[in-house]
Amino acid sequence: MIQSPFQPTHPIAYGRQHITPEDVQAVTDTLYSDYLTQGPKVAEFEQKFAEYIGATYAVAVANGTAALHLCALALGVQPGQRVITTPITFSASANCVRYCGGEVHFVDIDPATALIDLKAVRRLLESHPVGHFQGLIPVDFAGLAVNLEEARQLADEFGLWIIEDSCHAPGGFFTDSLGQEQRCGNGQFADLAIFSFHPVKHIATGEGGMITTNNAALYEHLLRLRTHGITKDPAQLERPSDGGWYMEMQELGYNYRMPDMLCALGISQLRRAESGLARRRDLAARYDAAFAQMPEVQPLEGAPGHAYHLYVIQVANRKGLYDFLREKQIFAQVHYIPVHTMPYYEQLGWKPGDFPLAEAYYAHCLSIPLFPSLTDEEQQYVIDCIREFLQA
């Protein structure tokens, strides 16, 4: 039996935030400023994030779910419209369609990557008349980028819009047919892309989200939708202004704003985004090397542009390993229970057995610790504990 010389002094989670004194100072400075919300830090964060991703516009919002909802609204999802997504995702990727009354249609995954299978998407589209489906929401699951060039070809052929769910993949990329790196969310292929700043994500603000796009009209629409459908922009007013206080609610919107304190934290975190991404890739490479010696462990396929929000392995006895690791103070997690098997979606007609590859993946998947502040000793302890379980 393996006994690791390292013993943790606190639980090792699958992911966690990394807060520095500079982060704290950035928030403190904003708390002492004139603006706690709707102030200059929001626009600054949007500009710097857009530059990092390579998109023209960015809109900061309350969280990733709000980002998805606003995207569906901006793209005009209506009751009865049909949108395609993957069952291996957080439920918000599908729920945003339901918020607007649309119908969600799932497509099975590529078992090697757990990404939506674009070949299966094509088969679904070809089995219906053009116009039957209105949109596609691919998910850059675990940080591995969907090939959006291929997705865009499908979208153009069958008349779809695309929302890229990039919550797992800031800084990630795929290589297009010309050999060029295309960053997740850069707007070259998707109409809109969304990101999350939940504590376990690459950039942590507690709660928060971002929408990126290269479409000016969608950008202006999103700015209204996140603030109750209200505008003060003189160029967009429908009636003569009554004075400097004048504003117009032009449509039904929401309060999905992100406050300045969180944007200040996001700006500070963004300065470390590339170093954090490099550390994630280094940790993933160490896992790859270790598990190459353990045939019982099957990691998902990687790629040079993988952003490694998660490091997912598949094992025969997932429940046993999960429980064993918790006894060892290692808090692994499962990503995700297939959305179509959730009680809500079963009420809409989906059922276990509809997507066997997604369900087979779920039966064996486990996300193990991966975050920039994970130490080499902690990672080796995780590896040793997995080896100990397998050898028992």
N, C-alpha and C positions, 0 to 999 in steps of 0.2 A: 504493500500500500504506500502511496506517495504522501509524504507529509511536507508541506511547503514550509520553509523557514520563516516566511513572512506571514504575519497574522494581522488582519485589519483591526483598527481601533474604532471604526465606524462602518456602517453598511455601505457597500459599493453599489450604487444604482446603475441602471442601464444608461442613464444620461443625467447630466446636471449642469446648472449654470456655473459660469466662472465670473465672479464679480471682483474687480480690482479697486484699489483706492482711487484711481482715476475715474472709474465709473461712479463711485460714490460722490466724488467732488463735482462731477458733471451734473448729477441730479441736485445736489445741494445748491450749486450756483443757480440753477433754474428755479428752485424753490424760493430763493431770495430775489428773483427777478420780477419784472412787472407782469409776466404772463405765466400762468399755470396751464392754460389751454388756449388753442387758436392763436398762438403766438409764433415768433420767428423760428423756434426750434423745429416746428413741424415742417416748414418749407425747407429748412436746412437738411433735415434727415431725408426728406423726399429727394432732394437734389443729389445728395451724396450716395444714396442707395441706387438711384437710377444710373449714376455714373459707374458704380461698382458692377451692376448687372449688365450694363450696356444698352439700356432702354432709353427712350426719349423722355418718357413721363413716368412719375411714380405718385401714388396717392396713399398716404398713411391712414390706417383705419384701426378700429378698436381691437380686432383679432383676425385670425385667418378665416374663421367662419363668416364674419361680417364681410370680409373681402370676397369670398365666394358668392354670398348673397347679392352684394352690389354688382358683381360681374353678371350674374344671371339677370338682374333687373336691367342693367345697362344694355344687355344684348337682347332684351325684349322677350324673355321666356314667358310664355302665356299658358294658361290651363290647357292641358291636352297635348302640348308639344312634347316631342320625344328627344331625350338626350342620353347619350351613351357614356358610360364610365366603367371603371373596374370594381370588382367586389373586394379587392385587397387594397383597402384604404381606410382612413378614418371616415366615419359616416357623414361628416360634413360635406365631403366631395359630392355625395349624392343628395344630401338633404337640401342643398341650395336650390336644386331644381324643384323639389317638392314645395319649398317656401313660396315659389311662384305658381304652383299648381301644375307644373310639368310632370311628365312621366319619365322615370328612370329606367333605362335598359342597360343591363350589365353584360359584359363580355369577359370570357375567361382569360386567364393569364398565360404567359410564357413561363413554364415551370422552372427554367434555368435562372430567370431574373426576377420573377414575380411581378413584372410590368404587364400592363394590358397588352394582349396579343393583337398587333395591328393587322395581321393576316386574318384573324377571326373577326375583327371589326369589318374588314372588307367583305368577308362572306356574309355578315349580317346585312350590310348595306346593299349588297348585290341581290339579296333575297327580297328586297322591297323596292317600290318605285322611288325614283329620285324625289326628294322632298318629304319622304315619310319621317326621316329624322332631321332634327334641326341643329344639333350640337354634339360636341365631343369634349369630354373632360379627362384627358390623360393625366396620370399622376407619376411624378418622378420619385417613385417609391424607394425609400431607404437612402436616397441621394443619387440614385442612378438615373441618368437623363433618358427620357423617352426620345426616340428618333423623331423629332417634330417635323423634319423635312418630309419624311414618309407620311406622317399624320396630315400635314398640310396638303399633300397631293390627294389624299383621300377626301379631305374637306373640300377642296376645290372641285373635285370630280362629282361629289354628291351634295354640294351646297350646304356645308356645315360651317358653323363658327367653332373656334377652339378656345377653351379656357385651360391653360396649363397650370395644374396644381403643383407648384414648386416648393411647397412648405419644407420639404426635406432637402432641398438642393441649391441653396444660394452658393454661387461659386462653382457649381457643377456645370458640365458641358458634354455635348456629343460632337462628333466630327461629321460634317456633312459630306455630300458627294463630291465636293470640290476640295476636300481635305482641310476645310476651315473649321476651327473650333467655334461652336455656337453655344453661348452661355444660356443656362436655364433662365427663362424670363426676359430675354433680350428683345422680344417682340418681333423677331424676324419671321416667325412662322405662326405663332399663336396670336389671336386677337387680343387676349388679356392673359396675364399670369398673376398668380397670387403667392404670397409668402406669409409665414407665421413667425412670431417672435416669442413664443411660449418658452419657458425656462430651459427645456431640454433641446431647443433648436440652436443652430449655429450662432445666431444673434438673439440674445435674451433680453427682453424688456419687461418681463412679468406676464403681461398680455400685450397684444399688438399685432398688426398685420400690415401688409403692403400689397398694392396692386400696381403692376407695371404694364405699359402699353406704348406703342408707337403711333396710336390713332388719336389725333387731336380731339375729334368729336366725342369719342368715348371718354377721354380724359376729362373734358369739360362736364360731361354728363355725370361722371362719377363724383366730381367735386360737389355737385348739387345734391346728389343722392345721399352722400354721407352726412349732410347737414340739413335734414328735413326737407329736401327739395327746394331750398332757399338760395337765392343769389342776390348779391349787392352789386354785381358787375354792371356798370352803366351800359356796356355794349350788349348785355343780354336782357335788359329790362324790357318788359312788354308794354309798360305804361310810363308816362312822364313821372319823373321823380318828384316827391313832395319835399325833399330836403336831404341833408346828409345822413339822416337816420333811415332813409327809405330802403326797404328790401321787399322782395317778392317770393312767396312760395308758389312755384310754378308747377310742381308735381308732388306726389306723395313720396317723401323720403324718410330717412331714419337718422337718429343720432348715433353715428358710427365713428365719431371722431377719436383720434388718439391724442392724449394730452402732451403738453410740452415736456413734462418731467420724464415721461417714458421715451419720447423722441430724443431727449438729451442722452439718456442711457443708451439708446440705439446708436446714436452717433459715436459715442465712446466705444461701444462694442464693435462697431463697424471698422474701427481703426485696427482691430486685431483679427479681422475676418480671415485674411489670407494666412496668417500664422496659425490660427485655429484650424483652418482647413488642411494645412500641411501636416499638423500634428495628427488629425483624424486619419489622414492617408498613411502616415507612418505606423500608427497603431493597427490599422487594417492590414498593412503588409506583414506586421509581426504575427497577427492572427492567422493570416494566410499560410505563413511558413510553418506555424505550429500545427495547424489542422491538416496540412499536407501529410503529416506523419500519423494522422488519426483517421483511418478510412471510415470510421463510424460517424464522423462529422462531415456534413456537406454544407459549406457556405454557399450563399447565392453568388452568382457570377459578378465579377467586378469589371471595371473598365478604367482607362486613364482619367476620364473626367468624372468619376464617381465622387460625390461630395461626402459620403459616409456619415449621414445623420445617424444611421443604424448599421450595426454589423449583425447580420442575421445568419444563424446556422440552422440546419435541419438535422434532427436526430430521431432515432426510432422511438425512444422512450422520453418524449418531451416532458411529460408531467413529472416523471421521476427525476429528471435532471433539474427541472425548475425547483422542485421541493428540496433537492439536495443542495443546490446552490444557495437557497434561502437559509438553510441550516448553517451554511458557511458564511453568512452575511453578504451574499452576492444577490442583489435584487434584479434578476433578469425580468424581461417582459415579453409579451406576445403581441406582434403586429402583423396582421390584425385578424379578429374574428370576421369572416366574410360578411360583408354588409347585407347581402341578400338573405342570410340566415337569421338576421335580427327579427324579433317578433313584429316590429312595425312593418318591415318589408315583406314578411311572410303574409301579413294581412292584405298586402297588395297583390299577392299571387305568386311570389317567388317562394322557393322551397329548397331544402337540402337535396343535393343531387343535380341541381340545375347547372352548376359549374364545377365539375369534378376536379379539375386541376387546382383551382383556388382552394377547394375544400381539402384536397390532399396536402397542399402546402400548409394550410392552417394546422393540420393534425400533427405536424412535425417541426414547426418553426419556433425559434426562440431568439430574441434580441439580447445580446450580451453586452456588458459595459463598454461604452465607447464615447469619450468626450475629451476635450483638449487637456483638462487638468488631471485626467487619469494618469497615475504614475506608472513607470515601467514595472515597479515592484507589485503594484496592484494588478496590472494586466497579467503579469506572470503568475500571480496567485489565482486569477480567474482560469488561466490555461491549466495550471496544475490541478485545480479542483475539477475541471471537466475531465481531465485525464484520469483522475482518481475515481470518478464516478464510472467512467467507461471500463476501467480495469477491475472494478469491484465485481 
